[in-house]
Amino acid sequence: MNKWGEVFEFSAIGLVKTPFRDRFGVPRQPGLASTAKGVIKLHPDPDLKTSLRSLEEFTHLWIVFVFHDHGGKSWKPSIRPPRLGGNRKVGVLASRSPHRPNPIGLSAVTIEKIDLEAAGGPEIHVGGVDLIDGTPVLDIKPYIAYADSIPEAGAGWASESIPRYPVMFSEKAETEISQRDPGGSKNLKALIIEVMELDPRPAFQKRQSPATEEKSWGLRFGIEILGNDVKYEITEAGFVVYDVLDMK
């Protein structure tokens, strides 16, 4: 029988490559940015390759991962969820905060392609990721709708719909996006829209300067997306992307 405080050791089986190199701007839940693509890169272990057999029969999978870059030194028993504007505390185990007793997360993503012969180890290409680049993967499991989906489940304090804001582009930004992503193969513009409409700013900035309040109009910020420094301004009409700079 397990004892309190018993230690279990796990080794990552791989990592996730994603467009998000900074934790600010990462969608807070999987699927919120459907154009956010990622690659689960597994270690080049023959047994891991064999373990993927028949996974291609599924459309979605769960990623069990480690919150390796949440910035905290210890876990917190209560947190202020950004969804509640930082105005109310809830228990951390009643949230999906990374500041947990064990910093383990779970994300459901779509399976787009599986490449067993990829150089350096098998790859699973996925969509709708909400993970920072380099996130360690402990396990993956197929998503099974009849077991994993509970349509009548209550969402508690997170039941309110997620606010989304209009995203517009200056002529200059449109030109820069076309130059950085000719033909739209990287879906750069679509990804900018999906990330920006969720207001990617840190929670403290959103509390200090709510996007819907006049005092915030005219404030300018920047965020990295796919190696680009996306500059935007808060306006009465929404977020206006006015510049897209190459960070390379």
MIZAMAR-302868 format. One line per 3 residues: for each residue x, z, y of C-alpha. Coordinates in steps of 0.25 Angstrom, whole numbers, plus 5000, padded with zeros to 4 digits. Layout:
// residues N
X,Z,Y; ...
END
This chain:
// residues 248
5000,5000,5000; 5005,4996,5014; 5010,5008,5023
5008,5008,5038; 5020,5002,5045; 5024,4994,5033
5033,4982,5037; 5031,4968,5032; 5041,4957,5035
5037,4943,5037; 5045,4930,5039; 5040,4919,5047
5037,4906,5039; 5039,4898,5051; 5036,4896,5066
5026,4889,5075; 5030,4878,5085; 5021,4877,5096
5020,4872,5111; 5020,4886,5116; 5034,4892,5119
5029,4903,5128; 5018,4913,5124; 5011,4911,5137
5002,4899,5136; 5000,4900,5121; 4985,4899,5117
4980,4913,5114; 4973,4908,5101; 4975,4896,5091
4967,4884,5094; 4965,4886,5109; 4974,4875,5112
4972,4865,5101; 4983,4855,5106; 4993,4866,5104
5001,4861,5092; 5011,4869,5084; 5020,4868,5071
5021,4879,5061; 5036,4877,5056; 5038,4883,5043
5052,4887,5037; 5058,4877,5028; 5055,4885,5016
5050,4876,5004; 5040,4887,5000; 5034,4887,5014
5032,4872,5012; 5025,4874,4999; 5017,4885,5005
5010,4874,5014; 5004,4866,5003; 4990,4863,5005
4990,4868,5020; 4987,4854,5024; 4973,4856,5018
4969,4865,5030; 4966,4862,5044; 4970,4876,5050
4980,4887,5047; 4983,4901,5052; 4997,4905,5057
5001,4919,5055; 5012,4921,5066; 5020,4931,5073
5019,4934,5088; 5034,4933,5090; 5034,4931,5105
5023,4940,5111; 5032,4947,5120; 5028,4961,5116
5037,4972,5110; 5027,4980,5103; 5012,4978,5099
5001,4983,5108; 4988,4990,5103; 4980,4985,5114
4981,4972,5122; 4973,4965,5133; 4969,4951,5128
4970,4940,5138; 4956,4936,5134; 4951,4948,5141
4959,4946,5153; 4968,4958,5150; 4957,4967,5155
4954,4974,5141; 4962,4979,5130; 4959,4977,5115
4967,4982,5103; 4978,4972,5099; 4972,4971,5085
4959,4966,5092; 4967,4955,5098; 4976,4943,5095
4987,4949,5104; 5002,4946,5099; 5005,4961,5102
5001,4966,5088; 5006,4977,5078; 5011,4965,5071
5013,4952,5080; 5006,4943,5070; 4996,4932,5074
4987,4922,5068; 4983,4908,5073; 4974,4897,5067
4979,4883,5069; 4976,4869,5065; 4985,4862,5055
4989,4848,5060; 5000,4844,5051; 5009,4850,5040
5023,4844,5038; 5029,4850,5026; 5042,4841,5028
5045,4845,5042; 5060,4847,5045; 5063,4862,5045
5051,4866,5037; 5036,4863,5036; 5027,4862,5048
5013,4864,5051; 5008,4857,5063; 4996,4865,5069
4987,4865,5081; 4981,4875,5091; 4993,4884,5090
4993,4897,5099; 5007,4901,5096; 5020,4901,5103
5031,4892,5099; 5040,4898,5088; 5029,4908,5083
5033,4913,5069; 5024,4910,5057; 5021,4921,5046
5011,4913,5039; 5001,4902,5039; 4987,4902,5032
4976,4891,5031; 4964,4893,5040; 4952,4893,5031
4939,4892,5039; 4929,4899,5029; 4939,4912,5029
4945,4911,5043; 4934,4907,5052; 4923,4918,5055
4913,4911,5065; 4905,4923,5067; 4917,4932,5070
4917,4940,5084; 4928,4938,5093; 4927,4952,5100
4933,4952,5114; 4939,4938,5112; 4925,4932,5111
4925,4926,5125; 4928,4912,5126; 4942,4908,5131
4942,4904,5145; 4948,4890,5148; 4952,4884,5161
4952,4869,5166; 4966,4863,5166; 4970,4852,5175
4982,4844,5178; 4989,4838,5190; 4993,4824,5191
5007,4828,5190; 5005,4837,5178; 4997,4825,5171
5009,4816,5173; 5019,4826,5168; 5011,4829,5155
5010,4814,5153; 5025,4813,5154; 5028,4825,5145
5018,4821,5134; 5016,4806,5135; 5005,4801,5126
5000,4816,5125; 5007,4818,5111; 5010,4832,5114
4996,4835,5120; 5003,4842,5131; 4991,4841,5141
4981,4845,5131; 4989,4857,5127; 4991,4861,5142
4976,4861,5144; 4973,4869,5132; 4984,4880,5135
4981,4880,5150; 4966,4881,5149; 4967,4894,5142
4975,4900,5154; 4989,4902,5148; 4994,4912,5157
4998,4926,5152; 4987,4936,5152; 4993,4944,5164
4992,4931,5173; 4978,4928,5169; 4974,4942,5173
4981,4942,5186; 4977,4928,5190; 4964,4923,5183
4963,4908,5183; 4948,4909,5188; 4951,4917,5200
4955,4911,5213; 4967,4920,5215; 4973,4912,5204
4971,4898,5209; 4984,4892,5213; 4993,4900,5204
5003,4892,5196; 5008,4895,5182; 5016,4887,5171
5016,4887,5156; 5024,4880,5146; 5017,4870,5136
5024,4861,5127; 5037,4862,5135; 5031,4860,5148
5030,4869,5160; 5015,4867,5163; 5012,4872,5178
4998,4875,5181; 4990,4881,5193; 4977,4889,5192
4966,4883,5201; 4951,4885,5203; 4948,4874,5193
4958,4878,5182; 4972,4876,5179; 4980,4864,5185
4993,4860,5178; 5001,4854,5189; 5015,4852,5183
5020,4851,5169; 5035,4852,5168; 5045,4849,5156
5052,4862,5152; 5062,4856,5143
END
